[in-house]
Amino acid sequence: MPKVRWVPEGIEVDVPVGTDLRTASKLAHTQQGDACGGKCACSTCHVYVHEGKELLSEADEDEEDTLDKGFDVRINSRLGCQARVEGEGLVEIEISRESRESYFNEHPDEAPPGWREKR
C-alpha cells in the first residue's frame, strides 16, 4: 500500500491507490488547509512534493491555473485535492505556509499562541 509522509513532522499514513493528498492529510490529522473543500477553486491545500512525484497523477490545466493564484509556488508544488497517489511507494510532502495558515484560520483553536503575529 502506498505511504504518504509529511516533513518535517514525520507523520506517515498508508493510503489506497487513488487517494488524493488532501484526503491523506485528513486521515493523518495534519494541518493542511482546504478552504474550498477540494474543488480546485483555491490554493489552500498547496503542498511541496519532496519525494515520489512519479507516483502522483499529472497536474492538469485546472490545477496549474489554481496554483498560479498561490503563494511561494515552486517546481514541486501541487494541490493536495488534485494530486492522487497512483502507485506503490513513498510520497513525501511538506505543507506550504499558505496551507498551514489557512488551516489555522479554519481551526483557530488549534493554532499555536502568537501565530498571527509571526506572519
VMD Tcl script that builds the backbone (N, CA, C; Angstrom):
set m [mol new atoms 357]
animate dup $m
set s [atomselect $m all]
$s set {name element resname resid chain x y z} {
  {N N MET 1 A 0.844 -1.175 0.000}
  {CA C MET 1 A 0.000 0.000 0.000}
  {C C MET 1 A 0.894 1.245 0.000}
  {N N PRO 2 A 0.533 2.267 -0.800}
  {CA C PRO 2 A 1.323 3.500 -0.810}
  {C C PRO 2 A 1.332 4.171 0.560}
  {N N LYS 3 A 2.383 4.946 0.797}
  {CA C LYS 3 A 2.545 5.655 2.064}
  {C C LYS 3 A 2.787 7.131 1.755}
  {N N VAL 4 A 2.159 8.017 2.548}
  {CA C VAL 4 A 2.408 9.455 2.452}
  {C C VAL 4 A 3.037 9.883 3.767}
  {N N ARG 5 A 4.132 10.656 3.652}
  {CA C ARG 5 A 4.841 11.155 4.834}
  {C C ARG 5 A 4.915 12.680 4.745}
  {N N TRP 6 A 4.638 13.337 5.874}
  {CA C TRP 6 A 4.737 14.798 5.975}
  {C C TRP 6 A 6.032 15.149 6.680}
  {N N VAL 7 A 6.796 16.052 6.062}
  {CA C VAL 7 A 8.016 16.551 6.684}
  {C C VAL 7 A 7.795 18.024 7.006}
  {N N PRO 8 A 8.337 18.527 8.060}
  {CA C PRO 8 A 9.268 17.891 8.990}
  {C C PRO 8 A 8.595 17.086 10.090}
  {N N GLU 9 A 7.271 17.009 10.091}
  {CA C GLU 9 A 6.550 16.369 11.189}
  {C C GLU 9 A 6.877 14.880 11.359}
  {N N GLY 10 A 7.174 14.197 10.250}
  {CA C GLY 10 A 7.444 12.771 10.324}
  {C C GLY 10 A 6.185 11.923 10.428}
  {N N ILE 11 A 5.034 12.524 10.204}
  {CA C ILE 11 A 3.762 11.793 10.237}
  {C C ILE 11 A 3.655 10.966 8.959}
  {N N GLU 12 A 3.210 9.712 9.091}
  {CA C GLU 12 A 3.033 8.830 7.937}
  {C C GLU 12 A 1.671 8.170 7.994}
  {N N VAL 13 A 1.114 7.907 6.821}
  {CA C VAL 13 A -0.152 7.189 6.741}
  {C C VAL 13 A -0.139 6.335 5.474}
  {N N ASP 14 A -0.674 5.135 5.578}
  {CA C ASP 14 A -0.874 4.268 4.418}
  {C C ASP 14 A -2.198 4.665 3.774}
  {N N VAL 15 A -2.206 4.723 2.437}
  {CA C VAL 15 A -3.425 5.110 1.720}
  {C C VAL 15 A -3.651 4.165 0.549}
  {N N PRO 16 A -4.895 3.949 0.193}
  {CA C PRO 16 A -5.166 3.156 -1.011}
  {C C PRO 16 A -4.771 3.931 -2.269}
  {N N VAL 17 A -4.381 3.224 -3.308}
  {CA C VAL 17 A -4.133 3.851 -4.601}
  {C C VAL 17 A -5.398 4.617 -4.989}
  {N N GLY 18 A -5.208 5.827 -5.517}
  {CA C GLY 18 A -6.327 6.670 -5.915}
  {C C GLY 18 A -6.668 7.755 -4.909}
  {N N THR 19 A -6.050 7.694 -3.727}
  {CA C THR 19 A -6.310 8.694 -2.678}
  {C C THR 19 A -5.603 9.991 -3.023}
  {N N ASP 20 A -6.317 11.114 -2.888}
  {CA C ASP 20 A -5.658 12.400 -3.102}
  {C C ASP 20 A -4.948 12.825 -1.814}
  {N N LEU 21 A -3.978 13.736 -1.951}
  {CA C LEU 21 A -3.170 14.142 -0.805}
  {C C LEU 21 A -3.979 14.905 0.236}
  {N N ARG 22 A -5.044 15.570 -0.168}
  {CA C ARG 22 A -5.920 16.256 0.788}
  {C C ARG 22 A -6.603 15.241 1.696}
  {N N THR 23 A -7.113 14.182 1.121}
  {CA C THR 23 A -7.760 13.123 1.899}
  {C C THR 23 A -6.744 12.436 2.799}
  {N N ALA 24 A -5.556 12.176 2.275}
  {CA C ALA 24 A -4.496 11.571 3.089}
  {C C ALA 24 A -4.187 12.457 4.285}
  {N N SER 25 A -4.152 13.762 4.065}
  {CA C SER 25 A -3.884 14.705 5.149}
  {C C SER 25 A -4.942 14.603 6.244}
  {N N LYS 26 A -6.184 14.472 5.842}
  {CA C LYS 26 A -7.264 14.335 6.828}
  {C C LYS 26 A -7.126 13.019 7.601}
  {N N LEU 27 A -6.746 11.949 6.910}
  {CA C LEU 27 A -6.543 10.663 7.584}
  {C C LEU 27 A -5.421 10.740 8.613}
  {N N ALA 28 A -4.403 11.561 8.312}
  {CA C ALA 28 A -3.241 11.685 9.195}
  {C C ALA 28 A -3.391 12.808 10.221}
  {N N HIS 29 A -4.478 13.563 10.132}
  {CA C HIS 29 A -4.728 14.685 11.054}
  {C C HIS 29 A -3.605 15.714 11.013}
  {N N THR 30 A -3.177 16.076 9.800}
  {CA C THR 30 A -2.153 17.105 9.645}
  {C C THR 30 A -2.816 18.471 9.494}
  {N N GLN 31 A -2.020 19.516 9.525}
  {CA C GLN 31 A -2.523 20.888 9.483}
  {C C GLN 31 A -2.476 21.437 8.063}
  {N N GLN 32 A -3.219 20.795 7.173}
  {CA C GLN 32 A -3.295 21.217 5.780}
  {C C GLN 32 A -4.654 21.860 5.544}
  {N N GLY 33 A -4.659 23.083 5.037}
  {CA C GLY 33 A -5.899 23.801 4.770}
  {C C GLY 33 A -6.640 23.245 3.579}
  {N N ASP 34 A -7.917 23.543 3.515}
  {CA C ASP 34 A -8.736 23.160 2.360}
  {C C ASP 34 A -10.022 23.982 2.346}
  {N N ALA 35 A -9.871 25.277 2.190}
  {CA C ALA 35 A -10.999 26.205 2.290}
  {C C ALA 35 A -12.123 25.909 1.299}
  {N N CYS 36 A -11.815 25.440 0.104}
  {CA C CYS 36 A -12.873 25.193 -0.887}
  {C C CYS 36 A -13.430 23.781 -0.800}
  {N N GLY 37 A -12.904 22.973 0.088}
  {CA C GLY 37 A -13.410 21.617 0.236}
  {C C GLY 37 A -12.959 20.653 -0.846}
  {N N GLY 38 A -11.860 20.958 -1.507}
  {CA C GLY 38 A -11.320 20.033 -2.508}
  {C C GLY 38 A -11.889 20.208 -3.897}
  {N N LYS 39 A -12.331 21.406 -4.240}
  {CA C LYS 39 A -12.959 21.669 -5.543}
  {C C LYS 39 A -12.010 22.306 -6.553}
  {N N CYS 40 A -10.731 22.428 -6.209}
  {CA C CYS 40 A -9.730 23.062 -7.076}
  {C C CYS 40 A -10.094 24.520 -7.355}
  {N N ALA 41 A -10.679 25.176 -6.349}
  {CA C ALA 41 A -11.105 26.563 -6.509}
  {C C ALA 41 A -10.243 27.533 -5.713}
  {N N CYS 42 A -9.318 27.030 -4.916}
  {CA C CYS 42 A -8.424 27.886 -4.141}
  {C C CYS 42 A -7.067 27.189 -4.117}
  {N N SER 43 A -6.134 27.732 -3.417}
  {CA C SER 43 A -4.813 27.088 -3.343}
  {C C SER 43 A -4.442 26.763 -1.901}
  {N N THR 44 A -5.441 26.614 -1.042}
  {CA C THR 44 A -5.139 26.429 0.379}
  {C C THR 44 A -4.691 25.020 0.747}
  {N N CYS 45 A -4.746 24.079 -0.172}
  {CA C CYS 45 A -4.216 22.739 0.107}
  {C C CYS 45 A -2.852 22.551 -0.563}
  {N N HIS 46 A -2.193 23.652 -0.847}
  {CA C HIS 46 A -0.894 23.684 -1.527}
  {C C HIS 46 A 0.186 22.965 -0.715}
  {N N VAL 47 A 0.848 22.008 -1.351}
  {CA C VAL 47 A 1.948 21.272 -0.715}
  {C C VAL 47 A 3.140 21.226 -1.660}
  {N N TYR 48 A 4.298 20.895 -1.088}
  {CA C TYR 48 A 5.517 20.671 -1.865}
  {C C TYR 48 A 5.813 19.178 -1.829}
  {N N VAL 49 A 6.005 18.578 -2.990}
  {CA C VAL 49 A 6.316 17.153 -3.087}
  {C C VAL 49 A 7.834 17.007 -3.124}
  {N N HIS 50 A 8.396 16.407 -2.075}
  {CA C HIS 50 A 9.843 16.231 -1.978}
  {C C HIS 50 A 10.298 14.890 -2.532}
  {N N GLU 51 A 9.438 13.909 -2.484}
  {CA C GLU 51 A 9.794 12.569 -2.957}
  {C C GLU 51 A 8.535 11.885 -3.462}
  {N N GLY 52 A 8.673 11.095 -4.507}
  {CA C GLY 52 A 7.553 10.311 -5.004}
  {C C GLY 52 A 6.664 11.020 -6.011}
  {N N LYS 53 A 7.164 12.070 -6.628}
  {CA C LYS 53 A 6.375 12.799 -7.631}
  {C C LYS 53 A 5.874 11.863 -8.725}
  {N N GLU 54 A 6.702 10.897 -9.080}
  {CA C GLU 54 A 6.345 9.954 -10.146}
  {C C GLU 54 A 5.183 9.032 -9.761}
  {N N LEU 55 A 4.860 8.974 -8.476}
  {CA C LEU 55 A 3.751 8.146 -8.004}
  {C C LEU 55 A 2.416 8.877 -8.036}
  {N N LEU 56 A 2.454 10.178 -8.373}
  {CA C LEU 56 A 1.248 11.001 -8.349}
  {C C LEU 56 A 0.685 11.206 -9.748}
  {N N SER 57 A -0.604 11.478 -9.812}
  {CA C SER 57 A -1.246 11.836 -11.069}
  {C C SER 57 A -0.600 13.107 -11.616}
  {N N GLU 58 A -0.695 13.300 -12.908}
  {CA C GLU 58 A -0.167 14.509 -13.543}
  {C C GLU 58 A -1.072 15.695 -13.209}
  {N N ALA 59 A -0.467 16.863 -13.056}
  {CA C ALA 59 A -1.244 18.084 -12.842}
  {C C ALA 59 A -1.926 18.460 -14.158}
  {N N ASP 60 A -3.217 18.766 -14.084}
  {CA C ASP 60 A -3.915 19.200 -15.284}
  {C C ASP 60 A -3.960 20.728 -15.338}
  {N N GLU 61 A -4.552 21.261 -16.379}
  {CA C GLU 61 A -4.580 22.707 -16.588}
  {C C GLU 61 A -5.321 23.441 -15.466}
  {N N ASP 62 A -6.417 22.864 -14.975}
  {CA C ASP 62 A -7.167 23.495 -13.881}
  {C C ASP 62 A -6.298 23.633 -12.633}
  {N N GLU 63 A -5.571 22.567 -12.295}
  {CA C GLU 63 A -4.691 22.629 -11.125}
  {C C GLU 63 A -3.598 23.678 -11.318}
  {N N GLU 64 A -2.990 23.694 -12.476}
  {CA C GLU 64 A -1.927 24.665 -12.734}
  {C C GLU 64 A -2.457 26.099 -12.678}
  {N N ASP 65 A -3.655 26.327 -13.203}
  {CA C ASP 65 A -4.260 27.665 -13.143}
  {C C ASP 65 A -4.533 28.077 -11.700}
  {N N THR 66 A -5.010 27.146 -10.892}
  {CA C THR 66 A -5.292 27.453 -9.491}
  {C C THR 66 A -3.999 27.678 -8.722}
  {N N LEU 67 A -2.973 26.894 -9.008}
  {CA C LEU 67 A -1.677 27.101 -8.351}
  {C C LEU 67 A -1.095 28.478 -8.672}
  {N N ASP 68 A -1.415 29.001 -9.852}
  {CA C ASP 68 A -0.931 30.332 -10.217}
  {C C ASP 68 A -1.416 31.401 -9.242}
  {N N LYS 69 A -2.490 31.119 -8.513}
  {CA C LYS 69 A -3.031 32.055 -7.523}
  {C C LYS 69 A -2.365 31.888 -6.157}
  {N N GLY 70 A -1.553 30.867 -6.004}
  {CA C GLY 70 A -0.944 30.545 -4.724}
  {C C GLY 70 A 0.270 31.394 -4.400}
  {N N PHE 71 A 0.778 31.203 -3.186}
  {CA C PHE 71 A 1.965 31.905 -2.706}
  {C C PHE 71 A 3.139 30.944 -2.637}
  {N N ASP 72 A 4.314 31.420 -2.961}
  {CA C ASP 72 A 5.549 30.644 -2.910}
  {C C ASP 72 A 5.420 29.327 -3.685}
  {N N VAL 73 A 4.873 29.431 -4.893}
  {CA C VAL 73 A 4.737 28.258 -5.751}
  {C C VAL 73 A 6.117 27.888 -6.292}
  {N N ARG 74 A 6.416 26.600 -6.240}
  {CA C ARG 74 A 7.722 26.073 -6.653}
  {C C ARG 74 A 7.521 24.993 -7.705}
  {N N ILE 75 A 8.612 24.519 -8.247}
  {CA C ILE 75 A 8.563 23.480 -9.271}
  {C C ILE 75 A 7.909 22.198 -8.741}
  {N N ASN 76 A 8.013 21.968 -7.419}
  {CA C ASN 76 A 7.462 20.749 -6.819}
  {C C ASN 76 A 6.123 20.999 -6.123}
  {N N SER 77 A 5.458 22.120 -6.444}
  {CA C SER 77 A 4.164 22.433 -5.844}
  {C C SER 77 A 3.043 21.610 -6.469}
  {N N ARG 78 A 2.120 21.191 -5.623}
  {CA C ARG 78 A 0.890 20.516 -6.073}
  {C C ARG 78 A -0.246 20.936 -5.154}
  {N N LEU 79 A -1.467 20.797 -5.659}
  {CA C LEU 79 A -2.646 20.969 -4.823}
  {C C LEU 79 A -3.012 19.605 -4.266}
  {N N GLY 80 A -3.162 19.539 -2.963}
  {CA C GLY 80 A -3.482 18.269 -2.324}
  {C C GLY 80 A -4.782 17.659 -2.810}
  {N N CYS 81 A -5.731 18.499 -3.195}
  {CA C CYS 81 A -7.031 17.985 -3.637}
  {C C CYS 81 A -6.971 17.383 -5.036}
  {N N GLN 82 A -5.915 17.669 -5.782}
  {CA C GLN 82 A -5.814 17.202 -7.165}
  {C C GLN 82 A -4.771 16.107 -7.362}
  {N N ALA 83 A -3.753 16.074 -6.540}
  {CA C ALA 83 A -2.668 15.093 -6.677}
  {C C ALA 83 A -3.102 13.766 -6.064}
  {N N ARG 84 A -3.313 12.779 -6.902}
  {CA C ARG 84 A -3.742 11.449 -6.442}
  {C C ARG 84 A -2.570 10.471 -6.493}
  {N N VAL 85 A -2.473 9.648 -5.461}
  {CA C VAL 85 A -1.437 8.616 -5.409}
  {C C VAL 85 A -1.847 7.507 -6.366}
  {N N GLU 86 A -0.992 7.232 -7.351}
  {CA C GLU 86 A -1.335 6.249 -8.381}
  {C C GLU 86 A -0.435 5.021 -8.389}
  {N N GLY 87 A 0.544 4.978 -7.470}
  {CA C GLY 87 A 1.441 3.832 -7.457}
  {C C GLY 87 A 1.943 3.523 -6.069}
  {N N GLU 88 A 2.492 2.331 -5.929}
  {CA C GLU 88 A 3.052 1.883 -4.653}
  {C C GLU 88 A 4.364 2.590 -4.376}
  {N N GLY 89 A 4.590 2.946 -3.127}
  {CA C GLY 89 A 5.836 3.585 -2.735}
  {C C GLY 89 A 5.573 4.698 -1.738}
  {N N LEU 90 A 6.575 5.559 -1.570}
  {CA C LEU 90 A 6.514 6.643 -0.604}
  {C C LEU 90 A 6.384 7.989 -1.311}
  {N N VAL 91 A 5.410 8.776 -0.872}
  {CA C VAL 91 A 5.269 10.160 -1.310}
  {C C VAL 91 A 5.556 11.018 -0.089}
  {N N GLU 92 A 6.558 11.888 -0.206}
  {CA C GLU 92 A 6.943 12.729 0.921}
  {C C GLU 92 A 6.598 14.181 0.575}
  {N N ILE 93 A 5.792 14.810 1.440}
  {CA C ILE 93 A 5.327 16.160 1.161}
  {C C ILE 93 A 5.543 17.083 2.360}
  {N N GLU 94 A 5.537 18.365 2.057}
  {CA C GLU 94 A 5.617 19.409 3.070}
  {C C GLU 94 A 4.428 20.339 2.854}
  {N N ILE 95 A 3.743 20.672 3.909}
  {CA C ILE 95 A 2.612 21.592 3.826}
  {C C ILE 95 A 3.161 23.008 3.668}
  {N N SER 96 A 2.652 23.738 2.681}
  {CA C SER 96 A 3.120 25.107 2.471}
  {C C SER 96 A 2.651 26.014 3.610}
  {N N ARG 97 A 3.336 27.111 3.777}
  {CA C ARG 97 A 2.958 28.089 4.803}
  {C C ARG 97 A 1.528 28.580 4.551}
  {N N GLU 98 A 1.207 28.820 3.289}
  {CA C GLU 98 A -0.137 29.251 2.891}
  {C C GLU 98 A -1.196 28.256 3.375}
  {N N SER 99 A -0.935 26.990 3.189}
  {CA C SER 99 A -1.885 25.955 3.577}
  {C C SER 99 A -2.026 25.872 5.092}
  {N N ARG 100 A -0.904 25.930 5.786}
  {CA C ARG 100 A -0.947 25.862 7.251}
  {C C ARG 100 A -1.701 27.065 7.828}
  {N N GLU 101 A -1.465 28.249 7.284}
  {CA C GLU 101 A -2.182 29.441 7.750}
  {C C GLU 101 A -3.675 29.313 7.494}
  {N N SER 102 A -4.030 28.759 6.353}
  {CA C SER 102 A -5.441 28.525 6.051}
  {C C SER 102 A -6.049 27.551 7.060}
  {N N TYR 103 A -5.306 26.511 7.394}
  {CA C TYR 103 A -5.792 25.542 8.379}
  {C C TYR 103 A -6.057 26.228 9.714}
  {N N PHE 104 A -5.124 27.071 10.155}
  {CA C PHE 104 A -5.316 27.760 11.437}
  {C C PHE 104 A -6.474 28.749 11.372}
  {N N ASN 105 A -6.713 29.353 10.213}
  {CA C ASN 105 A -7.893 30.209 10.062}
  {C C ASN 105 A -9.175 29.393 10.182}
  {N N GLU 106 A -9.146 28.177 9.658}
  {CA C GLU 106 A -10.306 27.285 9.709}
  {C C GLU 106 A -10.461 26.629 11.079}
  {N N HIS 107 A -9.351 26.471 11.818}
  {CA C HIS 107 A -9.328 25.796 13.119}
  {C C HIS 107 A -8.544 26.644 14.129}
  {N N PRO 108 A -9.041 27.819 14.489}
  {CA C PRO 108 A -8.270 28.720 15.360}
  {C C PRO 108 A -7.939 28.125 16.723}
  {N N ASP 109 A -8.743 27.175 17.186}
  {CA C ASP 109 A -8.470 26.538 18.477}
  {C C ASP 109 A -7.208 25.679 18.446}
  {N N GLU 110 A -6.723 25.320 17.259}
  {CA C GLU 110 A -5.511 24.501 17.126}
  {C C GLU 110 A -4.264 25.327 16.805}
  {N N ALA 111 A -4.443 26.622 16.592}
  {CA C ALA 111 A -3.311 27.483 16.223}
  {C C ALA 111 A -2.391 27.686 17.424}
  {N N PRO 112 A -1.082 27.681 17.178}
  {CA C PRO 112 A -0.148 27.943 18.276}
  {C C PRO 112 A -0.278 29.395 18.741}
  {N N PRO 113 A 0.030 29.662 19.986}
  {CA C PRO 113 A -0.055 31.031 20.500}
  {C C PRO 113 A 0.817 31.975 19.663}
  {N N GLY 114 A 0.263 33.119 19.324}
  {CA C GLY 114 A 1.003 34.143 18.614}
  {C C GLY 114 A 1.243 33.874 17.135}
  {N N TRP 115 A 0.583 32.891 16.540}
  {CA C TRP 115 A 0.862 32.571 15.144}
  {C C TRP 115 A 0.525 33.718 14.195}
  {N N ARG 116 A -0.491 34.490 14.489}
  {CA C ARG 116 A -0.836 35.621 13.619}
  {C C ARG 116 A 0.252 36.689 13.639}
  {N N GLU 117 A 0.873 36.913 14.772}
  {CA C GLU 117 A 1.904 37.936 14.893}
  {C C GLU 117 A 3.186 37.546 14.147}
  {N N LYS 118 A 3.402 36.257 13.918}
  {CA C LYS 118 A 4.623 35.782 13.283}
  {C C LYS 118 A 4.579 35.912 11.763}
  {N N ARG 119 A 3.441 36.226 11.213}
  {CA C ARG 119 A 3.271 36.278 9.756}
  {C C ARG 119 A 3.905 37.449 9.133}
}
mol reanalyze $m
mol bondsrecalc $m
mol representation Tube
mol addrep $m
